[in-house]
Amino acid sequence: MSKIKINQNVLILHLTILIWGFTGILGNLISISAIHLVWYRVLIAAISLWIYLAVSKQQILVKRKDFISFIMVGGVVGLHWVLFFYAIKVSTVSVALVTLSSLTLYTSILEPLINKKKIALMDMLVGVVIIMGIYMIFQFESNYIEGILAGLACAFCASIFSIANARMVKKSSATLITFYEMLGAFFWVSVFMLFSGDFNENMVLNQSDLIYLLILGVLCTAVAYVLGVAVMKELSAFTVALTTNLEPVYGILLAMLIFGQKETMSLGFYGGAAIVLGAVFFYPYLKTKIEKRKQDLVIRKIY
């Protein structure tokens, strides 16, 4: 692949991550509750992805076993988004995005346990650093404890469905998986709303909410996802993983730019955020270095 094409894909990747970072901004701008917001979002995203699959003439039908798996994982995706937008509404965009970064911590523990592998020492050390950063945020932002806890729970759900998707994508189309997961999220959120009495007058949208939801469902979910998948075919997994860690950084900068004083936090928060984001950002880099060193040692032993 030419250097120009690589640079183009890197630019598209950054644009995609910037769009993902904008999700939190829209969550703050939309006036309806978190549960209603997610209901509309997954409905719009599912319709958008169905149109994309139909236009690109991709096979939509799947096996019954796969369908059940996708729908169940979709429930976890729906819960993840409800917790994410709830965290934003009871705290700030910055708090929600930083706590969401604990996804790395959960995955480093859960993935080896689920796949019955030994937890790597490097993963444990990074996890400890992330815990230190989150504890520091707790200490300085005690007025946002509810948002912090919701953000941490949101990251736990993200870790669960990320691990599940890593398995399922080996057998099915990533776009198809996402389509059915959006349907699954819509189904489970609808069931919850039915029993909780959330199908009510509070679902009525004003003009700005409708516009923001269309942007959220189409651009930030369906379009961003298709772009993300496209570049993953051309760029290395390491490049994608490392660049994706910029999502909370982009999101926090956008929040500060748009909401100004409301997003201004204490120095303690930014110190804890720097620890968390630093650990998350350098984790793939350090892990790649360690794995390369191990490979070099194996080669030296052979020769």
Residue frames relative to the residue before (quaternion, step in Angstrom):
aa qw qx qy qz dx dy dz
M 1.0000 0.0000 0.0000 0.0000 0.00 0.00 0.00
S 0.4771 -0.6854 0.4691 0.2872 3.58 -0.95 0.89
K 0.6280 -0.5513 0.4006 0.3757 3.54 -1.27 0.53
I 0.6153 0.5557 -0.3434 0.4413 3.61 1.06 -0.76
K 0.6680 0.4985 -0.3002 0.4638 3.58 0.95 -0.90
I 0.6227 0.5340 -0.3314 0.4661 3.59 1.04 -0.79
N 0.6671 0.5018 -0.2949 0.4649 3.57 0.92 -0.95
Q 0.6222 0.5399 -0.3331 0.4587 3.58 1.06 -0.76
N 0.6797 0.4875 -0.2815 0.4703 3.57 0.97 -0.90
V 0.6159 0.5283 -0.3384 0.4765 3.59 1.09 -0.69
L 0.6421 0.5205 -0.3087 0.4707 3.57 1.03 -0.84
I 0.6449 0.5082 -0.3093 0.4798 3.59 1.01 -0.85
L 0.6279 0.5416 -0.3240 0.4554 3.58 1.05 -0.81
H 0.6607 0.4947 -0.3009 0.4777 3.59 0.94 -0.90
L 0.6291 0.5283 -0.3270 0.4672 3.58 1.03 -0.78
T 0.6406 0.5298 -0.3089 0.4622 3.57 1.01 -0.88
I 0.6803 0.4865 -0.2817 0.4703 3.58 0.92 -0.94
L 0.6059 0.5399 -0.3401 0.4752 3.57 1.14 -0.68
I 0.6350 0.5156 -0.3156 0.4810 3.59 1.06 -0.79
W 0.6395 0.5121 -0.3216 0.4747 3.60 0.98 -0.83
G 0.6447 0.5287 -0.3120 0.4556 3.56 1.02 -0.83
F 0.6355 0.5472 -0.3137 0.4452 3.57 1.19 -0.62
T 0.4689 0.6967 -0.4231 0.3401 3.59 1.31 -0.32
G 0.6689 0.5095 -0.2947 0.4540 3.56 0.93 -0.92
I 0.6074 0.5547 -0.3420 0.4544 3.58 1.09 -0.75
L 0.6754 0.4910 -0.2870 0.4695 3.57 0.90 -0.97
G 0.6168 0.5572 -0.3363 0.4427 3.57 1.07 -0.77
N 0.6732 0.4830 -0.2794 0.4852 3.55 1.11 -0.72
L 0.6736 0.5097 -0.2864 0.4522 3.59 1.09 -0.73
I 0.6472 0.5142 -0.3200 0.4630 3.59 1.09 -0.71
S 0.3919 -0.7875 0.4403 0.1801 3.57 -0.68 1.15
I 0.6032 0.5795 -0.3735 0.4011 3.63 1.12 -0.48
S 0.6710 -0.5182 0.3551 0.3940 3.59 -1.29 0.36
A 0.6882 -0.4947 0.3448 0.4033 3.57 -1.28 0.37
I 0.6700 0.5087 -0.3057 0.4460 3.59 0.93 -0.91
H 0.6649 0.4817 -0.2994 0.4860 3.60 0.99 -0.80
L 0.6125 0.5624 -0.3345 0.4434 3.56 1.04 -0.83
V 0.6893 0.4720 -0.2767 0.4748 3.58 0.88 -0.98
W 0.6053 0.5639 -0.3537 0.4365 3.60 1.02 -0.78
Y 0.6886 0.4577 -0.2712 0.4927 3.57 0.89 -0.94
R 0.6505 0.5469 -0.3290 0.4117 3.58 0.91 -0.91
V 0.7174 0.4415 -0.2724 0.4650 3.60 0.76 -1.01
L 0.5955 0.5501 -0.3641 0.4585 3.60 1.14 -0.58
I 0.6800 0.4797 -0.2812 0.4779 3.59 0.88 -0.98
A 0.6556 0.5162 -0.3067 0.4578 3.59 0.98 -0.88
A 0.6470 0.5220 -0.3153 0.4577 3.60 0.98 -0.87
I 0.6577 0.4987 -0.3049 0.4752 3.59 0.94 -0.89
S 0.6491 0.5267 -0.3084 0.4540 3.60 0.97 -0.89
L 0.6849 0.4739 -0.2799 0.4775 3.58 0.94 -0.94
W 0.6069 0.5416 -0.3560 0.4600 3.60 1.08 -0.66
I 0.6372 0.5163 -0.3154 0.4775 3.59 1.01 -0.85
Y 0.6489 0.5223 -0.3100 0.4582 3.58 0.96 -0.90
L 0.6714 0.4932 -0.2921 0.4697 3.59 0.94 -0.92
A 0.6547 0.5153 -0.3054 0.4611 3.58 1.02 -0.81
V 0.6723 0.4991 -0.2896 0.4637 3.58 0.92 -0.95
S 0.7225 0.4143 -0.2343 0.5015 3.59 1.01 -0.87
K 0.3860 -0.7749 0.4276 0.2602 3.58 1.41 0.13
Q 0.3091 0.7446 -0.5225 0.2776 3.55 0.93 0.97
Q 0.5711 -0.5917 0.4541 0.3429 3.55 -1.20 0.65
I 0.2276 -0.8038 0.5395 0.1050 3.60 -0.75 1.06
L 0.6385 0.5435 -0.3328 0.4315 3.61 1.04 -0.71
V 0.0779 -0.7877 0.6108 0.0183 3.58 -1.05 0.84
K 0.6423 -0.5069 0.3975 0.4154 3.57 -1.28 0.21
R 0.6379 -0.5600 0.3718 0.3758 3.57 -1.17 0.64
K 0.6431 0.5332 -0.3164 0.4495 3.58 0.97 -0.87
D 0.6697 0.4860 -0.2893 0.4813 3.58 0.96 -0.91
F 0.6156 0.5622 -0.3369 0.4375 3.57 1.03 -0.84
I 0.6633 0.5025 -0.2961 0.4689 3.59 0.92 -0.94
S 0.6479 0.5237 -0.3116 0.4571 3.58 0.98 -0.89
F 0.6666 0.5093 -0.2974 0.4558 3.58 0.90 -0.96
I 0.6701 0.5058 -0.2958 0.4558 3.58 0.95 -0.94
M 0.6556 0.5111 -0.3092 0.4619 3.60 0.99 -0.82
V 0.6562 0.4853 -0.3033 0.4919 3.58 0.97 -0.87
G 0.5867 0.5843 -0.3502 0.4378 3.58 1.13 -0.70
G 0.6043 0.5573 -0.3457 0.4525 3.58 1.12 -0.66
V 0.6491 0.5022 -0.3034 0.4841 3.58 1.06 -0.81
V 0.6155 0.5406 -0.3297 0.4692 3.58 1.08 -0.79
G 0.6563 0.5169 -0.3050 0.4572 3.57 0.95 -0.91
L 0.6549 0.5028 -0.3036 0.4755 3.58 0.96 -0.89
H 0.6067 0.5653 -0.3341 0.4480 3.57 1.05 -0.82
W 0.7149 0.4505 -0.2627 0.4658 3.59 0.81 -0.97
V 0.6074 0.5392 -0.3589 0.4599 3.60 1.04 -0.72
L 0.6726 0.4901 -0.2898 0.4728 3.59 0.92 -0.92
F 0.6345 0.5441 -0.3259 0.4419 3.59 1.03 -0.82
F 0.7262 0.4214 -0.2502 0.4821 3.58 0.79 -0.99
Y 0.5854 0.5480 -0.3672 0.4713 3.58 1.17 -0.54
A 0.6307 0.5362 -0.3252 0.4571 3.59 1.00 -0.87
I 0.6453 0.5201 -0.3134 0.4636 3.59 1.00 -0.83
K 0.7128 0.4830 -0.2669 0.4329 3.57 0.88 -0.98
V 0.7334 0.3815 -0.2451 0.5065 3.63 1.11 -0.56
S 0.7518 0.2517 -0.1909 0.5788 3.60 1.26 -0.05
T 0.6112 -0.4982 0.3992 0.4679 3.59 -0.52 -1.21
V 0.6648 -0.4760 0.3850 0.4281 3.55 -1.31 0.21
S 0.6428 0.5493 -0.3171 0.4296 3.59 0.95 -0.90
V 0.6573 0.5067 -0.3044 0.4675 3.60 0.91 -0.95
A 0.6691 0.5094 -0.3023 0.4489 3.60 0.87 -0.96
L 0.6923 0.4927 -0.2813 0.4461 3.60 0.90 -0.91
V 0.6623 0.4974 -0.3144 0.4638 3.59 0.98 -0.82
T 0.6771 0.4766 -0.3047 0.4707 3.61 0.89 -0.85
L 0.5879 0.5695 -0.3601 0.4477 3.58 1.16 -0.59
S 0.5862 0.5974 -0.3571 0.4146 3.60 1.19 -0.55
S 0.5379 0.6167 -0.4060 0.4070 3.62 1.25 -0.25
L 0.3510 0.7392 -0.4781 0.3192 3.58 1.35 0.08
T 0.6289 0.5469 -0.3247 0.4472 3.59 1.01 -0.85
L 0.6423 0.5293 -0.3107 0.4591 3.57 1.00 -0.88
Y 0.6867 0.4841 -0.2876 0.4597 3.59 0.79 -1.00
T 0.6746 0.5118 -0.2964 0.4417 3.57 0.90 -0.95
S 0.6375 0.5439 -0.3242 0.4389 3.58 1.04 -0.81
I 0.6992 0.4250 -0.2573 0.5142 3.60 1.20 -0.52
L 0.7302 0.4722 -0.2486 0.4267 3.58 0.80 -1.06
E 0.6407 0.5572 -0.3380 0.4059 3.60 0.93 -0.88
P 0.6818 0.4548 -0.3118 0.4808 3.66 0.81 -0.84
L 0.6388 0.5319 -0.3321 0.4458 3.62 1.02 -0.75
I 0.6842 0.4803 -0.2773 0.4737 3.58 0.92 -0.95
N 0.7442 0.3846 -0.2058 0.5059 3.59 0.99 -0.87
K 0.4082 -0.7514 0.4286 0.2919 3.57 1.40 0.19
K 0.4457 0.6482 -0.4808 0.3873 3.53 0.82 1.12
K 0.5885 -0.5729 0.4355 0.3684 3.56 -1.26 0.37
I 0.4476 -0.6763 0.5143 0.2788 3.58 -0.99 0.86
A 0.4083 -0.7349 0.4918 0.2267 3.58 -0.71 1.10
L 0.5678 -0.6118 0.4388 0.3329 3.56 -1.07 0.82
M 0.6213 0.5542 -0.3293 0.4455 3.57 1.03 -0.84
D 0.6534 0.5176 -0.3037 0.4615 3.58 0.97 -0.89
M 0.6517 0.5209 -0.3067 0.4582 3.57 1.01 -0.86
L 0.6530 0.5195 -0.3107 0.4552 3.59 0.98 -0.86
V 0.6448 0.5030 -0.3103 0.4847 3.57 0.99 -0.87
G 0.6260 0.5501 -0.3199 0.4509 3.57 1.06 -0.81
V 0.6441 0.5204 -0.3079 0.4685 3.58 0.99 -0.87
V 0.6431 0.5217 -0.3139 0.4645 3.60 0.99 -0.87
I 0.6501 0.5150 -0.3084 0.4658 3.58 0.98 -0.88
I 0.6281 0.5316 -0.3237 0.4670 3.59 1.01 -0.84
M 0.6333 0.5343 -0.3216 0.4582 3.60 1.00 -0.84
G 0.6685 0.5057 -0.2929 0.4601 3.58 0.97 -0.91
I 0.6688 0.4899 -0.2956 0.4747 3.58 0.97 -0.89
Y 0.6193 0.5368 -0.3351 0.4647 3.61 1.05 -0.77
M 0.6332 0.5300 -0.3197 0.4647 3.58 1.02 -0.80
I 0.6383 0.5146 -0.3162 0.4772 3.59 1.02 -0.81
F 0.6120 0.5550 -0.3318 0.4554 3.59 1.03 -0.86
Q 0.6732 0.5291 -0.2899 0.4275 3.55 0.92 -0.99
F 0.7779 0.3683 -0.1759 0.4779 3.58 0.93 -0.91
E 0.7685 0.2926 -0.1707 0.5429 3.61 1.19 -0.43
S 0.0577 0.8506 -0.5179 0.0696 3.59 0.86 1.00
N 0.6085 0.5631 -0.3509 0.4353 3.61 1.19 -0.47
Y 0.7178 0.3953 -0.2449 0.5182 3.59 1.28 -0.22
I 0.2174 0.8235 -0.5028 0.1476 3.59 1.21 0.48
E 0.6396 0.5343 -0.3309 0.4426 3.61 0.95 -0.85
G 0.6708 0.4913 -0.2845 0.4772 3.57 1.00 -0.87
I 0.6324 0.5321 -0.3228 0.4612 3.58 1.05 -0.80
L 0.6704 0.4941 -0.2934 0.4693 3.59 0.91 -0.94
A 0.6405 0.5117 -0.3193 0.4755 3.60 1.02 -0.80
G 0.6455 0.5265 -0.3065 0.4606 3.58 1.04 -0.81
L 0.6551 0.5046 -0.3050 0.4725 3.57 1.01 -0.83
A 0.6452 0.5029 -0.3099 0.4846 3.59 1.04 -0.81
C 0.6083 0.5576 -0.3257 0.4615 3.56 1.12 -0.79
A 0.6655 0.5005 -0.2931 0.4699 3.60 0.96 -0.91
F 0.6067 0.5526 -0.3454 0.4553 3.60 1.09 -0.74
C 0.6559 0.4993 -0.3006 0.4797 3.59 0.95 -0.90
A 0.6356 0.5358 -0.3231 0.4523 3.58 1.01 -0.85
S 0.6361 0.5282 -0.3237 0.4600 3.57 1.04 -0.79
I 0.6473 0.5331 -0.3123 0.4464 3.59 0.97 -0.91
F 0.7441 0.3947 -0.2581 0.4732 3.61 0.72 -0.97
S 0.5765 0.5683 -0.3847 0.4435 3.63 1.16 -0.42
I 0.6519 0.5018 -0.3010 0.4822 3.57 1.00 -0.87
A 0.6499 0.5140 -0.3067 0.4683 3.58 1.00 -0.87
N 0.6659 0.5075 -0.2995 0.4575 3.59 0.95 -0.90
A 0.6058 0.5694 -0.3470 0.4340 3.58 1.07 -0.76
R 0.6655 0.4770 -0.2901 0.4954 3.57 1.14 -0.67
M 0.7161 0.4876 -0.2614 0.4255 3.56 0.82 -1.06
V 0.6349 0.5639 -0.3364 0.4072 3.60 1.06 -0.75
K 0.5629 0.5995 -0.3826 0.4212 3.59 1.27 -0.29
K 0.7664 0.3520 -0.1756 0.5079 3.56 1.21 -0.54
S 0.7941 0.2365 -0.1097 0.5491 3.58 1.20 -0.48
S 0.6332 -0.5261 0.4127 0.3898 3.54 -1.31 0.34
A 0.5157 -0.6612 0.4523 0.3037 3.57 -0.90 0.95
T 0.6436 0.5213 -0.3174 0.4618 3.60 1.00 -0.81
L 0.6529 0.5154 -0.2998 0.4671 3.56 1.00 -0.88
I 0.6208 0.5384 -0.3314 0.4636 3.58 1.01 -0.83
T 0.6809 0.4954 -0.2902 0.4546 3.56 0.87 -0.99
F 0.6138 0.5562 -0.3430 0.4431 3.60 1.01 -0.81
Y 0.7181 0.4331 -0.2539 0.4819 3.57 0.83 -0.99
E 0.6119 0.5347 -0.3548 0.4625 3.58 1.11 -0.55
M 0.6169 0.5190 -0.3418 0.4829 3.59 1.09 -0.65
L 0.6315 0.5127 -0.3244 0.4828 3.59 1.04 -0.78
G 0.6474 0.5275 -0.3040 0.4584 3.56 1.01 -0.89
A 0.6469 0.5110 -0.3071 0.4755 3.56 0.98 -0.90
F 0.6449 0.5212 -0.3118 0.4639 3.58 0.99 -0.88
F 0.6570 0.5211 -0.3069 0.4501 3.60 0.95 -0.91
W 0.7276 0.4458 -0.2554 0.4547 3.60 0.73 -1.05
V 0.6306 0.5069 -0.3348 0.4831 3.60 1.04 -0.70
S 0.6348 0.5284 -0.3215 0.4631 3.59 1.05 -0.78
V 0.6321 0.5245 -0.3232 0.4700 3.60 1.01 -0.83
F 0.6541 0.5084 -0.3103 0.4663 3.58 0.93 -0.91
M 0.6744 0.5013 -0.2906 0.4576 3.58 0.91 -0.93
L 0.6125 0.5618 -0.3399 0.4401 3.56 1.10 -0.72
F 0.7332 0.4204 -0.2272 0.4839 3.58 0.91 -0.96
S 0.7060 0.4503 -0.2632 0.4791 3.59 1.14 -0.58
G 0.4699 -0.7024 0.4220 0.3283 3.57 1.30 -0.08
D 0.4004 0.7497 -0.4443 0.2833 3.57 1.19 0.54
F 0.5231 0.5514 -0.4522 0.4668 3.59 1.25 0.16
N 0.3356 0.7532 -0.4792 0.3006 3.55 0.24 1.29
E 0.7669 -0.3814 0.2663 0.4421 3.56 -1.33 -0.13
N 0.5715 0.6088 -0.3765 0.4012 3.60 1.23 -0.38
M 0.5775 0.5916 -0.3688 0.4248 3.58 1.30 -0.19
V 0.5045 0.6678 -0.4204 0.3503 3.58 1.23 -0.38
L 0.2688 -0.7980 0.5278 0.1114 3.55 -0.79 1.09
N 0.3174 -0.6843 0.6087 0.2459 3.52 -1.16 0.63
Q 0.7363 -0.4467 0.2689 0.4313 3.59 -1.24 0.22
S 0.6773 0.4915 -0.3026 0.4562 3.60 0.90 -0.88
D 0.6241 0.5363 -0.3375 0.4572 3.61 1.02 -0.78
L 0.6467 0.5288 -0.3128 0.4521 3.57 0.97 -0.88
I 0.6590 0.5037 -0.3012 0.4704 3.58 0.95 -0.90
Y 0.6731 0.4979 -0.2919 0.4624 3.58 0.90 -0.98
L 0.6585 0.5117 -0.3084 0.4577 3.60 1.01 -0.80
L 0.6285 0.5214 -0.3316 0.4724 3.59 1.05 -0.71
I 0.6323 0.5107 -0.3177 0.4882 3.58 1.05 -0.80
L 0.6650 0.5170 -0.2899 0.4543 3.57 0.97 -0.96
G 0.7356 0.4467 -0.2365 0.4510 3.57 0.83 -1.02
V 0.7435 0.3964 -0.2203 0.4915 3.57 0.93 -0.91
L 0.7722 0.3738 -0.2028 0.4720 3.60 0.59 -1.15
C 0.7726 0.3921 -0.2047 0.4554 3.59 0.68 -1.11
T 0.7339 0.3701 -0.2371 0.5179 3.60 1.19 -0.32
A 0.7898 0.3407 -0.1908 0.4730 3.60 0.38 -1.22
V 0.7190 0.4403 -0.2618 0.4696 3.62 0.68 -1.08
A 0.6614 0.5074 -0.3098 0.4573 3.60 0.89 -0.95
Y 0.6371 0.5333 -0.3287 0.4491 3.56 1.04 -0.76
V 0.6569 0.5076 -0.3057 0.4662 3.59 0.91 -0.95
L 0.6402 0.5139 -0.3166 0.4752 3.60 1.00 -0.82
G 0.6523 0.5360 -0.3061 0.4399 3.56 0.97 -0.93
V 0.6624 0.4986 -0.2969 0.4737 3.56 0.97 -0.88
A 0.6328 0.5600 -0.3268 0.4233 3.58 0.99 -0.88
V 0.7155 0.4408 -0.2706 0.4695 3.61 0.83 -0.93
M 0.5927 0.5829 -0.3664 0.4180 3.60 1.15 -0.57
K 0.6086 0.5507 -0.3474 0.4534 3.57 1.22 -0.44
E 0.7459 0.4089 -0.1995 0.4865 3.58 1.18 -0.60
L 0.7487 0.3718 -0.2045 0.5093 3.60 1.06 -0.74
S 0.5868 -0.5785 0.4313 0.3674 3.56 -1.22 0.45
A 0.6217 -0.5503 0.4051 0.3827 3.59 -1.20 0.56
F 0.6188 0.5594 -0.3340 0.4390 3.59 1.09 -0.76
T 0.6561 0.5117 -0.3074 0.4617 3.59 0.91 -0.92
V 0.6625 0.5059 -0.2968 0.4659 3.56 0.95 -0.91
A 0.6743 0.5070 -0.2955 0.4484 3.60 0.87 -0.99
L 0.6788 0.4977 -0.2887 0.4563 3.56 0.91 -0.96
T 0.6916 0.4798 -0.2775 0.4632 3.59 0.91 -0.91
T 0.6088 0.5750 -0.3464 0.4228 3.60 1.06 -0.74
N 0.5986 0.5860 -0.3516 0.4180 3.58 1.15 -0.58
L 0.5751 0.5879 -0.3766 0.4265 3.58 1.27 -0.16
E 0.4272 0.7368 -0.4473 0.2731 3.61 1.25 -0.24
P 0.7049 0.4335 -0.3017 0.4735 3.67 0.73 -0.89
V 0.6002 0.5572 -0.3591 0.4476 3.60 1.12 -0.64
Y 0.6621 0.4896 -0.2935 0.4857 3.59 0.88 -0.98
G 0.6673 0.5288 -0.2976 0.4318 3.56 0.92 -0.95
I 0.6694 0.4930 -0.2925 0.4726 3.58 0.95 -0.91
L 0.6521 0.5095 -0.3133 0.4658 3.60 0.96 -0.84
L 0.6457 0.5089 -0.3116 0.4765 3.60 1.00 -0.83
A 0.6485 0.5253 -0.3124 0.4538 3.58 0.99 -0.88
M 0.6598 0.4993 -0.3028 0.4730 3.58 0.96 -0.86
L 0.6551 0.5209 -0.3019 0.4565 3.56 1.05 -0.81
I 0.7443 0.4185 -0.2146 0.4740 3.58 0.93 -0.94
F 0.8014 0.3114 -0.1486 0.4886 3.59 0.83 -0.99
G 0.3245 -0.8081 0.4541 0.1883 3.58 1.29 -0.12
Q 0.8765 0.0535 -0.0083 0.4783 3.54 -0.84 -1.10
K 0.6075 0.5864 -0.3491 0.4064 3.58 1.06 -0.77
E 0.7345 0.4078 -0.2200 0.4959 3.58 1.09 -0.73
T 0.4722 0.6594 -0.4548 0.3679 3.60 1.24 0.09
M 0.1077 -0.8143 0.5702 0.0117 3.58 -0.65 1.15
S 0.6602 -0.4962 0.3821 0.4146 3.57 -1.34 0.06
L 0.6404 -0.5107 0.4031 0.4080 3.58 -1.27 0.33
G 0.6037 0.5700 -0.3440 0.4386 3.58 1.13 -0.70
F 0.6264 0.5309 -0.3326 0.4638 3.56 1.04 -0.79
Y 0.6966 0.4724 -0.2827 0.4601 3.58 0.83 -0.99
G 0.6039 0.5433 -0.3511 0.4657 3.58 1.16 -0.58
G 0.6760 0.4767 -0.2824 0.4858 3.57 0.94 -0.92
A 0.6354 0.5337 -0.3200 0.4571 3.57 1.04 -0.84
A 0.6363 0.5333 -0.3204 0.4562 3.58 1.03 -0.84
I 0.6391 0.5216 -0.3177 0.4675 3.59 1.05 -0.81
V 0.6797 0.4924 -0.2846 0.4632 3.59 0.89 -1.00
L 0.7132 0.4555 -0.2620 0.4640 3.58 0.76 -1.06
G 0.6129 0.5476 -0.3416 0.4558 3.59 1.09 -0.72
A 0.6648 0.4987 -0.2951 0.4715 3.58 0.96 -0.93
V 0.6777 0.4962 -0.2835 0.4628 3.58 0.93 -0.95
F 0.6802 0.5124 -0.2894 0.4370 3.58 0.94 -0.93
F 0.7598 0.3841 -0.2108 0.4804 3.59 0.87 -0.93
Y 0.4408 0.7231 -0.4395 0.2995 3.60 1.25 -0.21
P 0.6989 0.4453 -0.3025 0.4710 3.67 0.72 -0.94
Y 0.6272 0.5539 -0.3292 0.4374 3.58 1.06 -0.82
L 0.6949 0.4712 -0.2700 0.4713 3.58 0.84 -1.02
K 0.6482 0.5269 -0.3181 0.4484 3.56 0.99 -0.85
T 0.6399 0.5196 -0.3143 0.4709 3.58 1.02 -0.82
K 0.6344 0.5362 -0.3173 0.4575 3.59 1.01 -0.85
I 0.6732 0.5018 -0.2874 0.4608 3.57 0.93 -0.97
E 0.6657 0.5002 -0.2983 0.4665 3.58 0.96 -0.90
K 0.6338 0.5236 -0.3240 0.4682 3.59 1.05 -0.76
R 0.6435 0.5196 -0.3177 0.4636 3.58 1.03 -0.83
K 0.6340 0.5266 -0.3233 0.4649 3.59 1.04 -0.78
Q 0.6494 0.5191 -0.3059 0.4640 3.56 1.00 -0.88
D 0.6391 0.5270 -0.3187 0.4608 3.57 1.02 -0.84
L 0.6489 0.5187 -0.3156 0.4586 3.60 1.02 -0.83
V 0.6355 0.5287 -0.3194 0.4632 3.58 1.07 -0.83
I 0.6479 0.5222 -0.3045 0.4636 3.58 0.99 -0.91
R 0.6532 0.5181 -0.3066 0.4592 3.59 0.98 -0.88
K 0.6414 0.5199 -0.3219 0.4634 3.60 1.02 -0.78
I 0.6468 0.5306 -0.3149 0.4484 3.57 1.04 -0.84
Y 0.7772 0.3255 -0.1665 0.5121 3.55 0.94 -0.95
